Amino acid sequence: MPAKKDPDASMSVPCFYGAELRWKREQAGLTLEQLVEGSFRGISFLSQIERGERGMPMDFARHADERLGTDGFFQRRCEDAAKARRAGHAWYSADVTDMEKTALTLEEWAPNVVPGLLQTGAYFRGQIQYQDPEASPEVAEKRVSARLARAELWKREDRPTYWGILRESVIRRTPLPPAVMAEQVEHILDVIRSARGVLQIVPETTPWHPLAHGMAKFMTFADAPPLVYTEGDHNGKIVDYPAEVQAYRRKYDLLRAVALPPEASLALLEDAVRTYRDEAQQGD
């Protein structure tokens, strides 16, 4: 069994908030099981809050204050921690960006856009331009900075093991300029090779396949159950019910089977880089 991981309270406001919750719980002599009792929340949920990986909802903040006798501290600071977590991120995905930092493995399926962890700043700016044209330049740049900060995990020695699957149209069919796409595809190749990850492409000649209607991100952890994150245009959902996670896992494994092998997938990306480079030079 892996050793219990102490939260680093200096990393962020949510980490400080979670570390304080854990300290108060242990000072009160309560186990995780005892603190969640009566809250309608699970043990893994509380553990993730204490590690700063997941936001604390107000109902649980009230529950914690009542059980720990903390005079409303967690209720007063609940929104502060939530704001810090949301900075530059959509409200529904803020927890996921923190979970990525402590995941052992990351596996994701991207049917529509390049996964956030693999995006360049120019690509994401273009995505915002087309998908959220009313965003101000200041808001757009804040989101770009937050997106690029997520990718800092690739520089860590203890980075998660990565396996991604992309639909070919994500690479081939885009309104972005050839120079932007050449840089983006080259960046994907650099990340996959430097992180020793695996990438597969579902070719356009395979129109029907599992998980055809939305993205899915799978994460496993040293001391918490696995989960799946799915997302739409204005919402996201964390799935941690074991049977549902297993159902997603089965479909993801079937999706691997219809995707190109890793070597062929990287060769396709290399060909795309050459094509985009040629197009960019012709346009100069």
TORVOPA-558740 format. One line per 10 residues: number of its first residue (from 0); for each residue x, y, z of N, C-alpha, C. Coordinates in Angstrom, 2 decimals. Layout:
# TORVOPA-558740
NUM	X Y Z X Y Z X Y Z  ... $
# end
This chain:
# TORVOPA-558740
0	0.85 -1.19 0.00 0.00 0.00 0.00 0.88 1.24 0.00  0.61 2.25 -0.90 1.45 3.43 -0.94 1.35 4.23 0.34  2.44 4.92 0.68 2.43 5.74 1.89 1.46 6.89 1.74  0.89 7.30 2.88 -0.04 8.41 2.86 0.69 9.67 2.44  0.10 10.42 1.49 0.75 11.59 0.94 0.30 12.82 1.70  1.25 13.55 2.31 0.91 14.77 3.02 0.65 15.88 2.02  -0.43 16.62 2.19 -0.70 17.72 1.28 0.30 18.85 1.48  0.73 19.47 0.39 1.64 20.60 0.44 0.81 21.87 0.48  0.66 22.45 1.67 -0.22 23.61 1.85 0.29 24.84 1.13  1.55 24.85 0.71 2.12 26.03 0.06 1.82 26.09 -1.43 $
10	1.29 25.03 -2.00 1.11 24.97 -3.45 0.05 25.94 -3.95  -1.05 26.12 -3.21 -2.15 26.95 -3.66 -3.11 27.19 -2.51  -4.05 28.11 -2.74 -5.09 28.36 -1.73 -5.91 27.10 -1.46  -6.36 26.36 -2.49 -7.10 25.13 -2.21 -6.29 24.11 -1.42  -4.98 24.02 -1.68 -4.14 23.08 -0.92 -4.03 23.50 0.54  -3.91 24.81 0.78 -3.88 25.31 2.16 -5.20 25.00 2.86  -6.29 25.25 2.17 -7.63 25.00 2.71 -7.80 23.53 3.06  -7.37 22.65 2.15 -7.49 21.22 2.38 -6.59 20.74 3.50  -5.36 21.29 3.57 -4.44 20.90 4.64 -4.98 21.32 6.00  -5.63 22.48 6.05 -6.22 22.93 7.31 -7.36 22.02 7.74 $
20	-8.16 21.57 6.78 -9.24 20.64 7.09 -8.68 19.35 7.67  -7.64 18.83 7.03 -7.05 17.59 7.53 -6.47 17.79 8.94  -5.79 18.91 9.18 -5.20 19.17 10.50 -6.29 19.25 11.56  -7.37 19.97 11.25 -8.47 20.09 12.21 -9.12 18.72 12.47  -9.26 17.93 11.44 -9.86 16.60 11.61 -9.00 15.73 12.52  -7.69 15.72 12.25 -6.79 14.89 13.06 -6.69 15.41 14.49  -6.74 16.75 14.66 -6.73 17.31 16.01 -7.97 16.88 16.79  -9.09 16.71 16.06 -10.33 16.27 16.69 -10.37 14.76 16.90  -9.34 14.06 16.42 -9.29 12.61 16.59 -10.26 11.85 15.72  -10.62 12.43 14.56 -11.60 11.80 13.67 -10.91 11.19 12.46 $
30	-11.39 10.04 12.03 -10.93 9.43 10.79 -11.73 10.02 9.63  -11.28 9.73 8.42 -12.04 10.16 7.25 -13.48 9.65 7.31  -13.60 8.37 7.68 -14.94 7.77 7.76 -15.82 8.48 8.77  -15.25 8.86 9.89 -16.04 9.52 10.94 -16.47 10.93 10.54  -15.59 11.64 9.81 -15.96 13.00 9.44 -17.02 13.03 8.35  -16.98 12.10 7.41 -17.99 12.13 6.33 -19.33 11.58 6.79  -19.36 10.90 7.93 -20.61 10.31 8.40 -21.69 11.37 8.54  -22.82 11.11 7.89 -23.95 12.04 7.94 -23.89 13.15 6.92  -22.85 13.16 6.06 -22.70 14.24 5.09 -23.19 13.87 3.70  -23.50 12.59 3.49 -23.88 12.07 2.18 -22.75 12.21 1.16 $
40	-21.50 12.22 1.65 -20.33 12.27 0.79 -19.47 11.04 1.06  -18.58 10.72 0.09 -17.74 9.55 0.24 -16.38 9.87 0.83  -15.69 8.82 1.28 -14.37 8.98 1.88 -13.37 9.52 0.86  -13.41 9.01 -0.37 -12.46 9.48 -1.39 -12.70 10.96 -1.71  -13.96 11.39 -1.65 -14.29 12.79 -1.89 -13.60 13.68 -0.86  -13.71 13.30 0.42 -13.07 14.06 1.49 -11.55 14.02 1.35  -11.00 12.87 1.01 -9.55 12.75 0.86 -9.03 13.68 -0.23  -9.78 13.80 -1.33 -9.36 14.68 -2.41 -9.44 16.15 -2.00  -10.44 16.51 -1.19 -10.52 17.88 -0.67 -9.30 18.18 0.19  -8.94 17.25 1.06 -7.81 17.47 1.96 -6.49 17.61 1.20 $
50	-6.37 17.00 0.04 -5.16 17.11 -0.75 -5.20 18.31 -1.70  -6.29 19.07 -1.65 -6.40 20.24 -2.52 -6.76 19.92 -3.94  -7.25 18.71 -4.19 -7.54 18.26 -5.55 -8.98 18.50 -5.95  -9.83 18.78 -4.97 -11.26 18.90 -5.27 -11.85 19.99 -4.39  -12.77 20.77 -4.95 -13.37 21.85 -4.19 -14.33 21.34 -3.12  -14.46 22.13 -2.05 -15.39 21.78 -0.99 -16.72 22.49 -1.23  -17.81 21.77 -1.44 -19.11 22.43 -1.60 -19.56 23.02 -0.27  -20.43 24.02 -0.34 -20.84 24.72 0.88 -21.53 23.81 1.87  -22.31 22.84 1.38 -23.00 21.96 2.32 -22.01 21.15 3.16  -20.89 20.75 2.54 -19.89 20.00 3.30 -19.10 20.94 4.21 $
60	-18.89 22.18 3.79 -18.22 23.15 4.65 -19.03 23.34 5.93  -20.34 23.44 5.81 -21.20 23.56 7.01 -21.08 22.31 7.88  -21.09 21.16 7.23 -20.98 19.89 7.96 -19.64 19.83 8.71  -18.54 20.22 8.05 -17.23 20.18 8.68 -17.16 21.13 9.87  -17.69 22.33 9.71 -17.68 23.29 10.82 -18.46 22.76 12.03  -19.58 22.10 11.75 -20.39 21.57 12.85 -19.68 20.42 13.55  -19.09 19.51 12.77 -18.44 18.33 13.37 -17.12 18.69 14.07  -16.41 19.69 13.53 -15.08 20.01 14.05 -15.09 21.19 15.01  -16.24 21.87 15.12 -16.32 23.01 16.02 -15.41 24.14 15.60  -15.38 24.45 14.33 -14.44 25.44 13.79 -15.06 26.82 13.58 $
70	-16.20 27.08 14.23 -16.77 28.43 14.28 -16.98 29.05 12.89  -17.39 28.24 11.93 -17.72 28.75 10.60 -16.53 29.03 9.70  -15.32 28.59 10.09 -14.12 28.88 9.29 -14.25 28.36 7.87  -14.65 27.09 7.72 -14.67 26.50 6.38 -15.79 27.09 5.52  -16.88 27.52 6.14 -17.92 28.20 5.38 -17.44 29.57 4.91  -16.74 30.31 5.78 -16.27 31.65 5.42 -15.24 31.61 4.30  -14.40 30.58 4.27 -13.32 30.51 3.29 -13.65 29.61 2.09  -14.82 29.04 2.09 -15.21 28.12 1.01 -15.17 28.80 -0.35  -15.77 29.98 -0.45 -15.83 30.68 -1.73 -14.45 31.21 -2.13  -13.62 31.60 -1.15 -12.26 32.06 -1.48 -11.48 30.94 -2.16 $
80	-11.55 29.74 -1.59 -10.85 28.60 -2.19 -11.40 28.28 -3.57  -12.73 28.41 -3.71 -13.35 28.11 -5.00 -12.90 29.12 -6.07  -12.82 30.40 -5.69 -12.37 31.42 -6.65 -10.93 31.17 -7.09  -10.07 30.83 -6.13 -8.67 30.54 -6.47 -8.58 29.36 -7.41  -9.42 28.37 -7.19 -9.40 27.17 -8.04 -9.90 27.48 -9.45  -10.87 28.38 -9.56 -11.48 28.66 -10.87 -10.66 29.61 -11.73  -9.65 30.27 -11.19 -8.92 31.31 -11.92 -8.46 30.81 -13.28  -9.04 31.37 -14.33 -8.65 31.00 -15.69 -9.27 29.72 -16.21  -10.06 29.04 -15.38 -10.68 27.77 -15.78 -12.19 27.88 -15.73  -12.87 27.08 -16.53 -14.33 26.99 -16.42 -14.68 26.44 -15.04 $
90	-15.78 26.92 -14.48 -16.14 26.52 -13.12 -16.32 25.02 -12.99  -16.76 24.36 -14.06 -17.07 22.94 -13.97 -15.85 22.04 -14.15  -14.70 22.61 -14.54 -13.51 21.78 -14.76 -12.37 22.09 -13.81  -12.60 23.02 -12.86 -11.51 23.44 -11.98 -10.97 22.28 -11.14  -11.85 21.42 -10.64 -11.39 20.28 -9.84 -10.49 19.36 -10.66  -10.85 19.18 -11.92 -10.12 18.24 -12.77 -8.68 18.70 -13.00  -8.48 20.00 -13.18 -7.13 20.50 -13.42 -6.23 20.26 -12.21  -6.80 20.26 -11.01 -6.01 19.94 -9.82 -5.76 18.45 -9.70  -6.74 17.64 -10.07 -6.57 16.19 -10.01 -5.48 15.71 -10.96  -5.35 16.39 -12.11 -4.30 16.00 -13.07 -2.92 16.02 -12.42 $
100	-2.71 16.95 -11.49 -1.39 17.12 -10.88 -0.99 15.94 -10.01  -1.97 15.20 -9.48 -1.65 14.09 -8.59 -2.00 12.74 -9.18  -2.44 12.73 -10.42 -2.82 11.46 -11.06 -1.59 10.59 -11.34  -1.77 9.29 -11.21 -0.74 8.34 -11.62 -0.79 8.10 -13.12  -2.01 8.00 -13.65 -2.20 7.80 -15.08 -3.27 8.74 -15.60  -3.07 9.21 -16.83 -4.04 10.04 -17.54 -4.29 9.40 -18.89  -5.54 9.12 -19.18 -5.92 8.59 -20.48 -7.10 9.42 -20.97  -7.05 9.85 -22.21 -8.17 10.67 -22.68 -8.48 10.45 -24.15  -9.74 10.69 -24.43 -10.27 10.57 -25.78 -10.73 11.96 -26.21  -10.21 12.43 -27.34 -10.50 13.78 -27.83 -11.10 13.71 -29.22 $
110	-12.43 13.75 -29.34 -13.05 13.64 -30.66 -13.20 14.96 -31.40  -13.05 16.11 -30.69 -13.36 17.39 -31.32 -12.22 18.40 -31.34  -11.43 18.45 -30.27 -10.31 19.40 -30.20 -9.11 18.72 -29.58  -7.95 19.31 -29.78 -6.73 18.80 -29.14 -6.91 18.88 -27.62  -6.56 17.84 -26.87 -6.69 17.88 -25.41 -5.94 19.07 -24.82  -6.51 19.65 -23.76 -5.94 20.84 -23.15 -4.48 20.70 -22.77  -4.09 19.54 -22.25 -2.70 19.34 -21.82 -1.72 19.29 -22.98  -2.22 19.18 -24.21 -1.35 19.11 -25.38 -1.43 20.36 -26.25  -2.19 21.36 -25.82 -2.41 22.53 -26.66 -1.29 23.56 -26.55  -1.04 24.26 -27.65 -0.17 25.43 -27.63 -1.03 26.66 -27.32 $
120	-0.38 27.75 -26.95 -1.13 28.98 -26.69 -1.85 29.48 -27.92  -1.19 29.41 -29.09 -1.79 29.90 -30.32 -3.03 29.09 -30.69  -2.96 27.78 -30.49 -4.11 26.93 -30.80 -5.28 27.29 -29.90  -5.03 27.45 -28.59 -6.12 27.74 -27.67 -6.70 29.13 -27.92  -5.86 30.10 -28.29 -6.37 31.42 -28.63 -7.33 31.32 -29.82  -6.93 30.51 -30.81 -7.81 30.32 -31.96 -9.11 29.64 -31.57  -9.02 28.67 -30.69 -10.22 27.98 -30.23 -11.17 28.95 -29.54  -10.62 29.82 -28.69 -11.45 30.82 -28.01 -12.08 31.77 -29.04  -11.29 32.17 -30.03 -11.78 33.09 -31.04 -13.01 32.55 -31.77  -12.98 31.25 -32.07 -14.09 30.65 -32.82 -15.24 30.19 -31.91 $
130	-14.92 29.71 -30.71 -15.95 29.12 -29.86 -16.53 30.09 -28.83  -15.78 31.14 -28.51 -16.26 32.12 -27.53 -15.84 33.51 -27.98  -16.35 33.96 -29.13 -15.89 35.23 -29.71 -16.19 36.45 -28.86  -17.10 36.35 -27.90 -17.44 37.49 -27.05 -16.48 37.67 -25.88  -15.57 36.72 -25.67 -14.60 36.85 -24.58 -13.66 38.02 -24.85  -13.43 38.84 -23.84 -12.53 39.98 -23.99 -11.09 39.49 -24.13  -10.20 40.31 -24.72 -8.79 39.91 -24.82 -8.17 39.58 -23.47  -8.56 40.34 -22.43 -8.01 40.10 -21.10 -8.44 38.74 -20.57  -9.73 38.43 -20.72 -10.24 37.13 -20.25 -9.61 36.00 -21.06  -9.48 36.20 -22.37 -8.89 35.16 -23.22 -7.45 34.86 -22.80 $
140	-6.67 35.91 -22.55 -5.27 35.69 -22.16 -5.16 35.03 -20.79  -6.08 35.36 -19.89 -6.08 34.71 -18.58 -6.34 33.22 -18.73  -7.25 32.89 -19.63 -7.55 31.48 -19.87 -6.39 30.76 -20.55  -5.71 31.46 -21.47 -4.55 30.86 -22.13 -3.45 30.59 -21.11  -3.19 31.54 -20.24 -2.14 31.37 -19.22 -2.45 30.19 -18.31  -3.72 30.07 -17.91 -4.11 28.95 -17.05 -3.98 27.62 -17.78  -4.31 27.62 -19.07 -4.21 26.39 -19.86 -2.75 25.95 -19.98  -1.86 26.89 -20.26 -0.44 26.54 -20.40 0.17 26.12 -19.06  -0.32 26.71 -17.98 0.20 26.34 -16.65 -0.11 24.89 -16.33  -1.23 24.40 -16.82 -1.58 22.99 -16.59 -0.51 22.06 -17.15 $
150	0.04 22.45 -18.29 1.00 21.58 -18.98 2.37 21.56 -18.31  2.55 22.33 -17.24 3.82 22.30 -16.52 4.10 20.91 -15.94  3.03 20.12 -15.77 3.23 18.78 -15.18 4.11 17.89 -16.06  4.19 18.20 -17.38 5.04 17.38 -18.25 6.52 17.52 -17.90  6.88 18.58 -17.19 8.29 18.81 -16.84 8.69 18.08 -15.57  7.72 17.51 -14.86 8.02 16.84 -13.60 8.55 15.43 -13.84  9.45 15.01 -12.96 9.95 13.64 -13.05 8.86 12.63 -12.68  7.94 13.04 -11.80 6.87 12.15 -11.37 5.57 12.42 -12.14  5.71 12.85 -13.39 4.53 13.14 -14.21 3.71 11.88 -14.41  2.41 12.02 -14.66 1.58 10.84 -14.87 1.90 10.14 -16.18 $
160	1.62 8.86 -16.22 1.71 8.11 -17.47 0.55 8.54 -18.36  0.83 8.80 -19.63 -0.19 9.37 -20.51 -0.49 8.46 -21.70  -1.79 8.36 -22.00 -2.25 7.64 -23.20 -3.43 8.44 -23.77  -3.24 8.96 -24.96 -4.29 9.75 -25.59 -4.77 9.14 -26.89  -6.05 9.37 -27.20 -6.63 8.96 -28.48 -7.33 10.17 -29.08  -6.98 10.50 -30.32 -7.57 11.64 -31.02 -8.25 11.18 -32.29  -9.33 11.83 -32.64 -9.94 11.61 -33.95 -9.10 12.35 -34.99  -8.89 11.75 -36.16 -8.04 12.36 -37.18 -8.52 13.74 -37.59  -9.82 13.94 -37.59 -10.37 15.24 -37.99 -9.91 16.37 -37.08  -9.55 16.05 -35.83 -9.02 17.07 -34.92 -7.74 17.67 -35.50 $
170	-6.98 16.87 -36.21 -5.72 17.32 -36.81 -5.93 17.85 -38.22  -6.78 17.19 -38.98 -6.90 17.51 -40.41 -7.90 18.62 -40.70  -8.97 18.71 -39.94 -10.04 19.66 -40.25 -10.10 20.74 -39.18  -9.56 21.89 -39.51 -9.49 22.98 -38.55 -9.51 24.30 -39.30  -10.12 25.33 -38.73 -10.12 26.64 -39.38 -8.86 27.45 -39.10  -7.96 26.92 -38.29 -6.77 27.67 -37.89 -5.74 27.71 -39.02  -4.90 28.74 -39.06 -3.89 28.86 -40.12 -2.91 27.69 -40.12  -2.38 27.34 -41.28 -1.43 26.22 -41.36 -0.24 26.36 -40.42  0.29 27.57 -40.25 1.46 27.75 -39.37 1.11 27.41 -37.92  -0.09 27.79 -37.50 -0.54 27.48 -36.13 -0.68 25.98 -35.96 $
180	-1.27 25.33 -36.96 -1.47 23.90 -36.86 -0.16 23.12 -36.96  0.78 23.61 -37.76 2.09 22.94 -37.83 2.75 22.98 -36.47  2.72 24.14 -35.82 3.30 24.26 -34.48 2.57 23.37 -33.48  1.24 23.33 -33.60 0.45 22.53 -32.66 0.74 21.04 -32.80  0.74 20.53 -34.01 0.96 19.10 -34.20 2.39 18.72 -33.81  3.33 19.60 -34.13 4.72 19.35 -33.73 4.84 19.31 -32.20  4.08 20.19 -31.54 4.10 20.21 -30.08 3.56 18.90 -29.50  2.51 18.37 -30.10 1.97 17.09 -29.64 3.05 16.01 -29.74  3.73 15.97 -30.86 4.80 14.98 -31.04 5.90 15.15 -29.99  6.28 16.39 -29.73 7.34 16.65 -28.74 6.93 16.18 -27.35 $
190	5.68 16.49 -26.95 5.20 16.10 -25.61 5.14 14.59 -25.48  4.56 13.93 -26.46 4.41 12.48 -26.39 5.78 11.80 -26.31  6.73 12.28 -27.09 8.06 11.66 -27.08 8.83 11.97 -25.81  8.78 13.21 -25.35 9.53 13.57 -24.15 8.94 12.95 -22.90  7.61 12.82 -22.87 6.95 12.22 -21.71 6.84 10.71 -21.82  7.32 10.17 -22.95 7.22 8.73 -23.22 5.78 8.24 -23.07  4.89 9.03 -23.64 3.48 8.67 -23.62 3.09 7.88 -24.86  1.82 7.58 -24.95 1.28 6.85 -26.10 0.16 7.68 -26.71  0.15 7.77 -28.02 -0.91 8.48 -28.72 -1.40 7.63 -29.88  -2.72 7.58 -30.04 -3.32 6.87 -31.16 -4.31 7.78 -31.87 $
200	-4.48 7.53 -33.15 -5.41 8.30 -33.96 -6.51 7.38 -34.49  -7.75 7.82 -34.34 -8.87 7.11 -34.96 -9.05 7.73 -36.35  -8.77 6.97 -37.42 -8.80 7.54 -38.77 -10.20 7.95 -39.20  -10.23 8.88 -40.14 -11.52 9.36 -40.65 -12.29 8.28 -41.38  -11.61 7.22 -41.78 -12.27 6.11 -42.47 -13.02 5.20 -41.48  -12.98 5.55 -40.20 -13.72 4.80 -39.18 -14.79 5.71 -38.59  -15.92 5.85 -39.26 -16.93 6.82 -38.82 -17.69 6.40 -37.57  -17.87 5.09 -37.36 -18.61 4.60 -36.19 -17.66 3.88 -35.26  -17.73 4.24 -33.99 -16.84 3.64 -32.99 -17.38 3.95 -31.60  -16.88 3.30 -30.55 -17.33 3.61 -29.19 -16.97 5.04 -28.80 $
210	-17.72 5.58 -27.86 -17.51 6.95 -27.35 -17.52 7.98 -28.47  -18.48 7.82 -29.37 -18.53 8.68 -30.56 -19.02 10.09 -30.27  -19.66 10.32 -29.12 -20.37 11.58 -28.94 -19.78 12.54 -27.91  -18.62 12.24 -27.37 -18.06 13.19 -26.41 -16.71 12.76 -25.87  -15.98 13.75 -25.32 -14.67 13.48 -24.77 -14.77 12.71 -23.46  -13.67 12.08 -23.09 -13.61 11.36 -21.81 -12.16 11.36 -21.34  -11.97 11.67 -20.06 -10.65 11.67 -19.46 -10.67 10.72 -18.26  -9.76 9.73 -18.26 -9.65 8.75 -17.19 -8.45 9.08 -16.33  -8.62 9.03 -15.00 -7.51 9.29 -14.09 -7.47 8.25 -12.99  -6.28 7.79 -12.67 -6.10 6.91 -11.52 -5.14 7.58 -10.55 $
220	-5.24 7.19 -9.26 -4.48 7.84 -8.21 -3.87 6.80 -7.27  -2.87 7.22 -6.52 -2.21 6.30 -5.59 -3.10 5.95 -4.42  -3.93 6.89 -3.98 -4.70 6.67 -2.76 -6.15 7.10 -2.89  -6.70 6.99 -4.10 -8.11 7.30 -4.33 -8.61 6.47 -5.51  -9.91 6.19 -5.57 -10.45 5.38 -6.67 -10.32 6.09 -8.01  -10.31 5.36 -9.12 -10.25 5.98 -10.44 -11.54 6.73 -10.75  -11.45 7.65 -11.68 -12.63 8.40 -12.08 -12.54 8.76 -13.55  -13.68 9.22 -14.08 -13.78 9.65 -15.47 -14.36 11.06 -15.47  -13.85 11.90 -16.35 -14.41 13.24 -16.52 -14.90 13.38 -17.95  -16.13 13.84 -18.10 -16.69 14.11 -19.42 -17.13 15.57 -19.46 $
230	-17.23 16.12 -20.66 -17.49 17.56 -20.76 -18.29 17.89 -21.99  -19.19 18.88 -21.85 -19.93 19.45 -22.97 -19.53 20.91 -23.14  -20.33 21.67 -23.90 -19.98 23.06 -24.16 -20.01 23.91 -22.89  -20.97 23.66 -22.00 -21.13 24.52 -20.83 -21.24 23.72 -19.53  -20.75 22.50 -19.54 -20.85 21.71 -18.32 -19.82 20.59 -18.35  -19.53 20.07 -17.20 -18.63 18.93 -17.07 -19.13 18.02 -15.97  -18.73 16.78 -16.01 -19.22 15.80 -15.04 -18.09 14.87 -14.63  -17.90 14.73 -13.31 -16.95 13.76 -12.77 -17.72 12.49 -12.43  -17.31 11.39 -13.00 -17.95 10.10 -12.75 -17.02 9.27 -11.87  -17.48 8.90 -10.67 -16.66 8.06 -9.80 -17.39 6.83 -9.29 $
240	-18.64 6.64 -9.73 -19.37 5.41 -9.36 -18.69 4.24 -10.06  -18.18 3.25 -9.30 -17.35 2.19 -9.90 -17.93 1.51 -11.13  -19.21 1.18 -11.09 -19.81 0.48 -12.23 -19.81 1.36 -13.48  -20.06 2.65 -13.30 -20.08 3.56 -14.45 -18.66 3.80 -14.97  -17.70 3.92 -14.05 -16.32 4.07 -14.47 -15.88 2.86 -15.29  -16.26 1.67 -14.83 -15.90 0.45 -15.54 -16.55 0.39 -16.92  -17.78 0.90 -17.05 -18.45 0.93 -18.35 -17.70 1.85 -19.32  -17.28 3.02 -18.83 -16.48 3.91 -19.66 -15.16 3.25 -20.05  -14.55 2.57 -19.07 -13.27 1.92 -19.32 -13.39 0.88 -20.43  -14.46 0.10 -20.40 -14.66 -0.92 -21.43 -14.76 -0.28 -22.81 $
250	-15.49 0.83 -22.93 -15.63 1.48 -24.23 -14.31 2.11 -24.68  -13.55 2.62 -23.73 -12.26 3.20 -24.09 -11.32 2.12 -24.62  -11.34 0.96 -23.99 -10.50 -0.15 -24.46 -10.92 -0.59 -25.86  -12.22 -0.59 -26.12 -12.69 -0.94 -27.47 -12.27 0.13 -28.48  -12.24 1.39 -28.04 -11.81 2.47 -28.91 -10.35 2.31 -29.30  -9.52 1.86 -28.36 -8.11 1.60 -28.68 -7.99 0.62 -29.86  -8.91 -0.35 -29.85 -8.82 -1.42 -30.85 -9.08 -0.92 -32.26  -9.89 0.15 -32.41 -10.19 0.65 -33.76 -9.23 1.76 -34.17  -8.40 2.26 -33.23 -7.45 3.32 -33.54 -6.21 2.75 -34.22  -5.48 3.61 -34.91 -4.22 3.19 -35.53 -3.20 2.85 -34.44 $
260	-2.26 1.95 -34.73 -1.19 1.67 -33.77 -0.39 2.94 -33.48  0.28 3.00 -32.34 1.04 4.20 -31.97 2.03 4.67 -33.04  2.80 3.75 -33.62 3.80 4.16 -34.62 3.13 4.78 -35.84  2.05 4.15 -36.30 1.33 4.68 -37.46 0.69 6.02 -37.13  0.24 6.17 -35.90 -0.39 7.43 -35.48 0.62 8.57 -35.49  1.82 8.33 -34.96 2.85 9.36 -34.96 3.30 9.68 -36.39  3.33 8.67 -37.24 3.68 8.91 -38.64 2.64 9.80 -39.31  1.38 9.60 -38.97 0.31 10.46 -39.51 0.51 11.89 -39.06  0.88 12.09 -37.80 1.11 13.44 -37.29 2.31 14.08 -37.98  3.36 13.31 -38.20 4.54 13.84 -38.89 4.19 14.28 -40.31 $
270	3.35 13.51 -40.97 2.89 13.88 -42.31 2.07 15.16 -42.27  1.25 15.29 -41.22 0.43 16.51 -41.08 1.31 17.73 -40.87  2.38 17.59 -40.09 3.31 18.71 -39.88 3.92 19.15 -41.21  4.37 18.19 -42.00 4.98 18.52 -43.30 3.98 19.24 -44.20  2.75 18.74 -44.22 1.71 19.35 -45.06 1.43 20.77 -44.62  1.28 20.98 -43.32 1.00 22.32 -42.82 2.17 23.27 -43.05  3.40 22.77 -42.89 4.57 23.60 -43.16 4.60 24.05 -44.63  4.33 23.13 -45.53 4.31 23.46 -46.96 3.24 24.50 -47.26  2.05 24.31 -46.67 0.95 25.25 -46.90 1.29 26.63 -46.35  1.96 26.65 -45.19 2.33 27.94 -44.59 3.34 28.68 -45.48 $
280	4.29 27.94 -46.05 5.30 28.57 -46.91 4.67 29.08 -48.20  3.72 28.34 -48.73 3.04 28.76 -49.96 2.22 30.02 -49.74  1.75 30.19 -48.51 0.93 31.34 -48.21 1.74 32.59 -47.90  3.05 32.44 -47.73 3.90 33.60 -47.41 4.11 34.49 -48.64 $
# end
